[in-house]
Amino acid sequence: MTPAEPDEPAEFDEPSTPEGRAATVLAAVAARGGTLATAESLTGGLLGATLTAVPGASEVYVGGVVAYATRLKVTLLGVPEEVIARHGVVSGECVSAMARGVAARTGAEWGLATSGVAGPGEQDGVPAGTVWVAAAGPTGVAVRRHDLPGDRARVRRAACLAALDLVMEMAPTA
């Protein structure tokens, strides 16, 4: 597959592209009459942008919170301060709370969250490329850790794909 030219529409039916995976996720959630919201830290809105690149995303995607600063994870997403004090913001516990928090605060059936270190250097002793993703939905909460190679842009893109894949694990197509 060749990349789309700037004036050409993106290919939304190719699951190997970020937009293709987003389209698959949106269709799976829509098939169940559900909605989806995002809580992003290291991806800084890239996950929401990937979802909204798909035509018709507004039928499923209700919105997102970019909580880059620790205090916003607490105030906007309801991550308990104890979780951050004990486990840090780059942890499964934090990203799980972020996913549950964004779903609760937006009324979405599904909450999807990302946190990690995009690089180039480490953060609080956590190496670059360490990424946590979580999905919270009607079937429970799933959390995955990934150690992703590459530069900052590649880590952020791969984190989005990992988050989308996690939703598909929990909400496969009917």
C-alpha positions in Angstrom: 0.0 0.0 0.0 1.3 3.4 -0.9 0.8 6.4 1.3 -2.1 8.7 0.3 -1.2 11.8 -1.5 -2.0 15.0 0.4 -5.2 15.7 -1.7 -6.4 12.1 -1.6 -8.8 10.8 1.1 -7.3 8.5 3.7 -7.9 4.8 3.3 -10.2 3.8 6.2 -10.7 0.2 5.3 -7.1 -0.9 5.7 -6.7 -2.2 9.2 -2.9 -1.8 9.2 -3.2 2.0 9.1 -4.0 4.0 12.2 -7.2 5.4 10.6 -8.1 1.9 9.5 -7.8 0.5 13.0 -9.7 3.5 14.3 -12.5 2.8 11.8 -12.6 -0.9 12.9 -12.8 0.2 16.6 -15.5 2.7 15.9 -17.6 0.2 13.9 -17.3 -2.4 16.7 -18.4 0.0 19.4 -21.2 1.3 17.2 -22.4 -2.2 16.5 -23.2 -2.5 20.2 -24.7 1.0 20.4 -21.8 2.2 22.5 -19.8 5.3 22.8 -16.1 6.0 23.4 -14.0 8.6 25.1 -10.2 9.1 25.4 -7.9 10.1 28.2 -4.4 10.9 26.9 -1.1 11.8 28.4 1.9 10.9 26.2 -0.2 10.8 23.0 -1.3 14.4 23.6 -4.5 14.2 21.6 -3.1 12.0 18.8 -5.5 9.2 19.7 -8.5 11.5 19.6 -7.2 12.9 16.3 -6.8 9.4 14.8 -10.4 8.5 15.8 -11.9 11.8 14.5 -10.1 11.3 11.1 -12.7 8.6 10.4 -15.9 9.9 8.8 -18.9 9.5 11.1 -16.7 9.2 14.2 -19.1 11.6 16.0 -21.7 8.8 16.2 -19.4 7.0 18.6 -16.6 9.2 19.9 -17.9 11.7 22.5 -14.6 13.4 23.2 -11.4 13.3 25.2 -9.2 14.8 27.8 -5.5 15.5 27.3 -4.2 15.3 30.8 -0.5 15.9 30.2 0.2 17.4 33.6 -0.2 15.2 36.7 -2.6 17.6 38.4 -5.0 17.3 35.5 -5.1 13.5 35.8 -6.3 14.1 39.4 -8.7 17.0 38.8 -10.1 16.2 35.4 -10.0 12.4 35.4 -10.3 11.5 39.0 -7.1 9.6 39.4 -6.6 9.2 43.1 -3.6 11.0 44.4 -2.7 7.9 46.3 -2.3 6.0 43.0 0.1 8.6 41.7 2.0 8.7 44.9 2.4 4.9 45.2 2.7 3.9 41.5 3.5 7.0 39.5 1.8 8.4 36.4 3.5 5.9 34.1 1.8 2.8 35.6 -1.0 0.4 35.0 -2.8 1.7 38.0 -2.8 5.2 36.8 -3.8 4.5 33.2 -6.6 2.2 34.5 -7.9 5.0 36.6 -7.7 7.4 33.7 -9.8 5.1 31.5 -12.4 4.6 34.1 -12.4 8.3 34.9 -12.9 9.5 31.4 -15.7 7.1 30.8 -17.5 8.2 34.0 -17.0 11.9 33.4 -18.2 11.8 29.8 -20.9 9.2 30.2 -19.2 7.0 27.5 -19.6 3.3 27.6 -15.8 2.9 26.8 -12.9 4.8 28.2 -9.5 4.5 26.5 -6.3 5.8 28.1 -2.6 6.2 27.3 0.3 7.1 29.5 4.0 6.7 29.2 7.4 8.1 28.3 7.7 9.1 24.6 11.3 10.2 25.0 13.9 11.0 24.1 15.1 10.5 27.7 13.7 8.8 30.7 11.2 10.3 33.1 11.4 9.7 36.9 13.6 6.6 36.2 11.2 5.2 33.6 12.9 4.6 30.2 11.7 6.1 27.0 9.3 3.8 25.1 7.6 2.6 28.2 3.9 2.9 27.5 0.7 1.8 29.4 -2.7 1.6 27.7 -6.0 0.8 29.3 -9.6 0.3 28.1 -12.5 0.4 30.5 -15.9 -0.8 29.2 -18.9 -3.0 30.0 -16.7 -6.1 30.1 -14.2 -4.7 32.6 -10.9 -3.0 32.5 -7.8 -4.3 30.5 -4.4 -2.8 30.9 -1.2 -3.5 28.9 2.4 -2.4 29.2 4.4 -1.9 26.0 8.1 -1.3 25.6 8.1 0.5 22.2 11.2 1.3 20.2 11.9 4.4 18.1 11.9 8.1 18.4 9.2 10.2 20.1 6.9 10.4 17.1 7.1 6.6 16.5 6.4 5.8 20.2 3.3 8.1 20.3 1.9 6.5 17.1 2.6 3.0 18.3 0.9 3.9 21.6 -2.3 4.9 19.7 -2.3 1.6 17.8 -1.8 -0.3 21.0 -4.7 1.4 22.6 -7.0 0.8 19.6 -5.9 -2.9 19.6 -6.8 -3.2 23.3 -10.4 -2.0 22.6 -10.6 -4.7 19.9 -9.5 -7.4 22.3 -12.4 -6.4 24.6 -15.0 -5.6 22.0 -14.4 -7.8 18.9 -16.6 -7.3 15.9 -20.0 -9.1 16.1 
